Amino acid sequence: MYKFPSKQISITDFGMPLGMKLDPNNRWVKKAETIPWEEVEVRYAALFKNRKGNVAKPLRMALGALIIQTERRISDEETPMQIQETPCLQYFCGMAAYEDKLPFDPSLMVYFRKRLTPEILGEINEMIIAKAEKKAAVPPDDDDADPPNKGTLTVDATCAPQNIRYPQDTSLLNEARENLEGMVDELHDPEDGVKPRTYRKKARRDHLRTAKKRKRTAKEIRGVVKKQLQYIRRDLEIVDAYLAKGKTLSQRDLDRLLTIKTLYEQQLQMYTNRTHTVENRIVSLSQPWVRPIVRGKAKAKCEFGAKLDISVVNGFTRLEYTSFDAYNEAGNLIDIIERYRIREGHYPERVLADGIYRNRDNLAFCRERGIRLSGKPLGRPKKDAATDKKQLRADEIDRVEAERKFSHAKGSFGLGLIRTRLKQTSETAIALSILALNIARAGRILRTLLRWLFLPRNFVFVQ
């Protein structure tokens, strides 16, 4: 059930203790002005179909808490405590007056992330961008029958690493074996007789004998993998035998059992074929949807998390595509350009992208629509071909804007390490990072506009 609050409060309506006053120039007060709360709340209220039950927390409380957590990179337990201690955060979350108590239970943060899906956050992101561009007085496009191409669209892709242990075959197999042993303990009833042997002490010694070594040879690792596979095969047979007799496991343990069986098949296939690659390789038992993403970077050639595409237009960022499976980002360029045309009413004049986006399909699509796709031509350079080196250099400099957005989001808004545990909430955390990035951008535009309005009329900028 959802109940609309009486109204969205202003800074003058916020109640403070005697002798205290909320600073109108506070950054959280300015950020609150960049979000169209009333429009967003209408979209949020549509999620609650049932008119009975407890009243849900207001949208401003839910979204505000998630934005605070994203920017400050704090835990679910720490977020309501910081809101309790800070009046400006309470105002940002829509509270009517300062209260020295927890605004909500920390466990509600999970429900906030589940309700505010990436699709809903994408709509909120568009509302924030539209409000910021309206305040910045961005001139509208001409209503021509066939408007010319205008503007610049910058696209790029990156990986948002998940907070998991570095996946080693031996550690993954040891964790799977320990999980299976716990299932055997749960399924066994003393009235059934003697518990089947699992050799858990011997299996752990075999694992630790190699895991504690600073340096391990390939032969030693292969030997440990072989032994762990044998232990897991035996444990799987024991668990299946119990289940065949009518014993039951919880849904969580059943999901883990399916994951372990898939892991066993993959590891057995790699061991038999003497290879280190397999399709849809599992790198975490607790988060089996995470996949290795090969990026080819100097810092980390392979990252483990979600891969995402963004687009940057007029300094604002949009999350275009997210997937935990590896994909070729060039296949999304045409869809990104078409979404730009739907929003703006025309195609961009130029698209700034990495060299991987310059395939034949994308080049033909851009050529037919008069769009200049940055980068060098495909194939061997022709002898008499004239290359505009200044234009290539300018495009390369402008394309760095997307890299700056990634750096800002990873350094300040948690995109560098996703700490949520569920697939759905991890996707929400990624979308929140992009949303917080645009709120910071809209706040800077608002502060610049206010400074300009209050400057003396005879003020002259000095270059």
Buried (B, 14 or more C-beta within 10 A) or exposed (E): EBEEBEEBBEBEEBBEEEEEEBEEEBBBBBBBBBBBBEBBBEBBBEEBEEEEEEEBBBBBBBBBBBBBBBBBBBEBEBBBBBBBEBBBBBBBBBBBEBEEEEBBEBEBBBBBBEBBBBEBBBEBBBBBBBBBBEBBEEEEEEEEEEBEBBBBBBBBBBBBBBBBEEBEBBBBBBBBBBBBBEBBEBBBEEEEEEEBEBBBEEBBEBBEEBBEEEEBEEEBBEBBBEBBBBBBEBBBEBBEEBBEEEBEBEEEBEEBBEBBBBBBEBBBEBBEEEEEEBEEBBBBBEBBBBBBBEBEEEEEEEBBBBBBBBBBBEBBBBBBBBBBEEBEBBBBBEEBBEBBBEEBBBBBBBBBBBEBBBBEEBBEBBEEEEBBBBBEEEEEEEEEEEEEEEEEEEBEEBBEBBEEBBBBBBEBBBBBEBEBEBBEBBBBBBBBBBBBBBBBBBBBBBEEBEEEEEEEEEEEEEE
